[in-house]
Amino acid sequence: MLDQGPFHLDHIVQEMFEKNAHPMTRRDRALFNALVFGVTRWRKRLDWIIGRHSNIPMKKIRPEVQNILRLSLFQIFFLDRIPDSAAVHTAVEMAKKNAPVWTVRFVNGLLRNAIRNRDALEYPLPGKDPVASLAVTRSFPEWLIRRWLDRFGYEETRDLCDVINDVPPLTIRTNTLKIDRKKLATLLATEAGTVMPANRAPDGLYLTALKTPIDRMKPFTDGLFQVQDEAAQLISLLLQPRPGETVLDACAGFGGKTAHMAQLMNNSGHIMAVDIDQKRLMRLSDDMKRMGIANVTCKTFDMESPALLCEAGPFDRILLDAPCSGLGVIRRNPDIKWDESRQNLQRFAARQSALFHHVSQYLKPSGRIVYSVCSMEPEENEAVVTAFLNRHPDFKIVMDTTDLPDPVRALLDERGFLRTFPHRDEMDGFFAVCMEKRA
């Protein structure tokens, strides 16, 4: 779960499409997505190009003019199907509506200079300054590049950045309460260019070249699947909720893992889905109805405040998909990397530790809890787990992998930690661990 609620770029764009009284054509919608996500993904590199051709400091260029330049430069440098002349013309027309005449001339001149000098641009060299080189050419903030260089070295950091910058395939999870993966793949064959089984998640499918927007597909409206990255699908498998059990989804968000747990429980038992954001829970509730899930109840509640869960608990299993920096899901939410608050990993870790301590009190003896975050950073991963175990000697990491599905078992390290990395595993960057409370 991310720490900006429904306000990440993918959700903003989706809500805009849903509320649009005049739906875009499939082609226009695809171009819109390519521009919005592309400019966000490559912002630093685009700004560097602007800086190379402007005698005005970037911070003194009006934000709306910055975005006009970014949009046009993205088309010029990254898109093949739009002629340079068309990109410049559109930028100039946009500038005329938002800026004085001299600014229009500035936009026109800068873009034409960028086109003329495109092949002569000299980016920072890795041999002289590896941080600047990767930050500019791969378009990442320097603080994040420094972190990854220290942990992974130059080549692996480069590979990680490259994979994050690639547009990932759409990944969905089959609703096995209604259909199996093979039959769903057959149904979706006419809705997408390719439909392939996921590499590790047993109910996952990769979709590319969609012919119909997801929300307009009949298999979607019929509740046959849910959009969920492959790494996120592994988390519920690690918890292994059983039919008839009581489960707490402590930070349920939009309910991807909630629905998956309901499937694993065969729609029996009881799942309490808790989140501080009522809008998320309203969307979660609607999704449960769409998918035919009947064993979930929702509760709007701040898990960081003194709890009122005593009447509902204790629980057989608890999932704490904790609020985090989200640095493991940048490839789907490129706006994350430009949020400077993400640097303060200690703030996230302190919140995660407090939540972990709090929700653990509602676990039954011999019950199991999974702590997970969509982050690859040590402060939010093993550091939080170590602090929790030091404070709670009555808990232990579950090391017995006998009952785990093969895809989960293959990703566990010697300490019982599940880790995924975009460049190693072709999925989002996640961390998770399953613990058991001693009887």
N, C-alpha and C positions, 0 to 999 in steps of 0.2 A: 504494500500500500504506500502511496506517495503522500507527501506532506502539504500538498496544495489543493486538496479536495478535488472538485470537478473542474478546476481552472487550468489544467494543463492543456497544451495546444491541441492534442488530439480530441479532447472532450469539447473544447471551445468550437473547433471546426465542425464536429459532429452535431452539436446543438444548433449551430448556425444553419446547417443543411436541413435539420429537422424542422426548424422554425421558418424556413424560407418559403414565402407564399408562392414564389415562382421558381420551381425546381430547375436546377441546371441540367443540361444534357450530360450524358456520361463523359463525353469528351471534354466539356468545359469543367466539369467537376474534377476530372483527372488533372487538367492543367492547373486549376486552382490549388489543388493539393501539392502538386509538384513545386509551384512557386512559393507557397507559404512554408512548407517544410524545408524546401531547398534553401531558401534565403535564411531561414533560422539555422539550419544545419551548417551553412558555410559563411556565416556572418563575419567571423574574424578575418577570413581570407578576403572576402569582399571589401571589408573596411580597409584592409591593408592595400588593396588595389586602389581604392579611392584616395588613400593617403599618398600613394605614389604619383597621382596625377592632379592633386589639388594643392593650391597655395594657401588654402584656408584650413586651419586645424579642424579635425573631425568634430571636436566638441563644440565648435562654433557654427557648424552646419545645422540648420533646423532639422529636428527629428523627421518631419514628413519628407523633407528633401533627401535626407539620408536613406529613407526607405525607398524612395523613387529610384535613387542611384543603385541601391542594392538589388532591387527587382530587375532593373535593366541589365546590370552587370552579371547577375545570375543567368539570365537568358543568353547573354553574349558568350560567357565562359563555360557554361555547363549544359545548355540545351542546343541541340543540333537543328531542330525543326523550325525554329523561329529565326528569320533573317535578322542580321544585325541592324539593318535599316529600320525594320519594323519595331525592334526593341527600343531604338533611339527615338523614333517618332512617338511611340506610346509614352515614353518617359517625358518628352518635351510637352506633349499635350496634358499630361498629369501635372507637370510643373506650372503650366499656364493657369491652371485652376487653383493652385495653392501658393503661388509665389510671385514676386514682382519680376519685371522683365529681365533685370540683370541676373537674377537667379536662374531664369529659363536659359539664358545664354551660357551661364556657368554649367548647368546640367548638360546641355548639348555639347559644349566644348570638351568637358571631361570625358564623356562617353566616347566621343569620336577619337580623342587622344588614346583612350584605353584600347580601342579597336586597332588603331594604327600600330601601337606598341605592344600588342598582345604577345607576340613571339619573342620580344626582347626583355620581358619582365625577368628579373633575377631575384628569386626568393632566397631567404636566409639559408645558408649552407649548414648541413648537420655537423660537418667537421669543425666549423667555427663556433656555432651556437646551436646545439641540438634542441634545446628548449624552444628557442625562437623558430627554428626550422619546422619542428612538428606543430607548434602552436599556429603558425601561419599557414603552412601547406595543408595541414589536416583540420584546421579551424577548431581549435580547442583553447580554453583559457590556460595561461601559463602555469597557474598554481596546480592545475590538475595534471598537466604534462609532467611537472616536476615530481609529483607524487608517484606517478606510474613509472617514470624513468628510474626512480630509486628502487622500486619493487621489481620491475620486469626487465629493465635494460632497454636499449634503444630499439632493437629490432622487434621485440615483442610489443612494446608500446606503440610502435608504428603500425603493426598488424592489428592491434586492438582498436586503434583509431580508425583504420581503414574499414574494418568490419562494422564499427558503430556508424560510420558515415554511409554505408550501403543501405538502401531501402530494404528493410526486412520483409520476408513473406508474411502474409496474413496467416496467423495460426488460430485455429479454432479447436474446441473440445466437443466431441460427440456427447449428446445427452443420451446416455445408455439406458435411461429409464424408458426411452421411446424408440430407439433405433440403435443398431450397431454401426461401427465405423465403416465397414465395407459397403453397407447399403447406403449410408449417408454420402459416401464418396461417389457412388453411382448417381445419386440424386443431384449432386452438385456439379457433375461433369458438364452440364449445359450452362452453368452459371459462371464458370471460371475457365481461364485458358489451361491451367493445370491444377490437378488435385492429387496430392501425394500424402501418404502416411507420414506422420512425424517420426523422427529418428528414434526417440526414446519414450515419449509419452504414449501409452497404449491406446488412448482414445483421441489423440491429436491428429489433425490434418493441416497441411500447408496448402494455401490457395494463392495463386498468382493470376494476374491479368483478369480481374473481375469484369464480367460482362454486365452485371447488375449490382447496384449498391447493396451492401449487406442487409440494411434494414428493409429492403424491398424484396428480398429473396423469400419465397414461400417456405423453404425449409427453416429459415430463421423465424419467421412469424409463427410457424407451427411449433416452435420450441425444440427443434431437433439438434441445435447446437448453441454454443456460447463462444464469443471471441475471448481467447485467453492464450498468452504466450506459453510455449512449451515448458520453460523453467517453472512458471507458476503452477502448471499442472502437476509437477512433481512434488510440490509441498504437501498437498492433501494426501498423496500416496505415502509420504513419510509419516504422517500422523496416523494413518490406517484406522479411521473411525469405523466402528462395526455397527451392523443393524441392531436397533434397540437401545443404543447408548444415548447418553445425554452429552451434548457437545457445546462448548462456548466458542464462538468465533468473535474474538475480543475486539478486533478492529476490522469489521467486515467490508468496509468500503462499498464498492459496487456489486460485490457478491459473487465474483468468479470462483473463489475457493469455497464459498458457502454452498453454491450449487453443486460443485464437484463432490464435496463431502456428503451432500444429500444423496447423490448417485451411489457413492460407495456404501452408504447405509441403506440402500434400496428403498429410500423414501420412508424409512421407519425410524423409531426413536425420536429424538428432539434436538434441534439445533437452535440455540439462541444467538442471533446475529446482532451484535452491538456496534454502534458507531455514534460519534458525536454529531455527525452531520445528518440532519433529518432528510435532506434532499437525496443523499446517497441511499438511505434506507428506503425511501419511496421508490427509487429506481430499482433497488434490489428486490423489493416486494413485487413490483410489476414483472421483473424477470423471472421470479419464482413461479408466478402464475403462468407466464408464457411457456415455461418448461414443464409444467405439471408437477411442481414440487410442493408437497403439503406438510412437511415436517419442520418448517422453519418459522420462527416468530422473531419479530424485529423489536429492538429496544433502543431508543435514542438516549445515549448515556455517555458521560465523560469518564473513561476508565482511569483517568489520572486523579479523579476526586474520590473521596471515601465511598466505597461501593455499597450498592443496594441489591447485590446479587445473591444474598444469603438464601432468600426464599427459592430462587431458581436452582442454586447449586446445592452441594458440590457437584462437579462435572466429572464424567469419565475421561474426557479428553478436552483439551483446550488448544486452540490455534491462536497464537499471537503473531499476526503479520504486522509488525510494528511500523509506525511512521518512521521514515528514514530519509536520507539524502536523495535517494532515487538514482544514484550515480550508475547503477547497473542497468537502467532502462533508458539511457540517453538515445539509443538508436530509434526508439519509438517516440520519445519526447525530447527532441533536441533543444527545446527551450530550457531544460534543466541546467545545461552546462553554462548558461549565461546568468544564472541566478547566484549572485555572490554569497547569499546566505548558506549555500551548500558547502562552503569552505569550513564552516564551524561544525566539524564533525563531533566535537566534544559535546556540543549542545544536543545533537541528535542522540548521542550515546547516553547522556544523562537521562533524557526522556525515556529512552528504550529500557534502561535499567530500572527506572521507577515503575514503568508499566509491567515489566517482567516480574518484579517483586510483587506487585499488587495482584495481578491476575493469578499468580501461582497459589495464592491463598484459597482459591476456589476449586482446587483440584483434589479429587478423592485420593486416599492412600492407594498406591499401586496404579494410579492414573497416569496418563501421559500428556505432556505439553510440547508443542513445537513452537520454537522461536524462529521467525524468518524475517528477512529484510531483502529488498531488491537493491542491494548494495554489495560491492566487492571489497569495501574498505575495512581494514582490520579493526578500527575503532568501533565500528558498528557490528562487527562479526565476533571474532574470538574474544575480544576485550570485554564485551558485554556478557558473554557466556562465562568467562573466568570470574568476573565480578559477582555474577549471580551464584555460581557454585561456592564461592568463598563465603557468601552470606547465607546460603541455604545448603548445609551439609546433608540434609534429608533428601536431596535430589541427586540423581546420577544420570549421565549420558547413556542412552540405550545403545549398546554395542552389538547386540544380537541381531544379525541381519537375515536370519532364516526366513522370516515371513515377509520380507520386503520384496516388492517387484524388482526384477532384474535392472530396469532402467535407473531406479533409485540406488540400488546397491552399488552399481558401477561408478556412481559419482561420490560415494562416501570416502573420506580419507581415513587415516589411521586413528584419528581422534573422534570419529563419528560425525564429522561435519560434512554437510552436503554443500558443494560449491559449484557454480556454473559461471562460465565466462563466454562472452560473445565470440571471441576469436578462437577459442578452443572447442566450444561445444555447440556453436551455431544457435545460440538462444540467449535470452537476457541474462544479466549477471545477478545471481541470487546467492544467498547464504541461508542455511537452515540447520537446525539441530533438534533432535527429539530427546526429551528427558523424561525420566520416570520418578515419581515420588515414592520413596521407600514406604513400605507398609508399616 
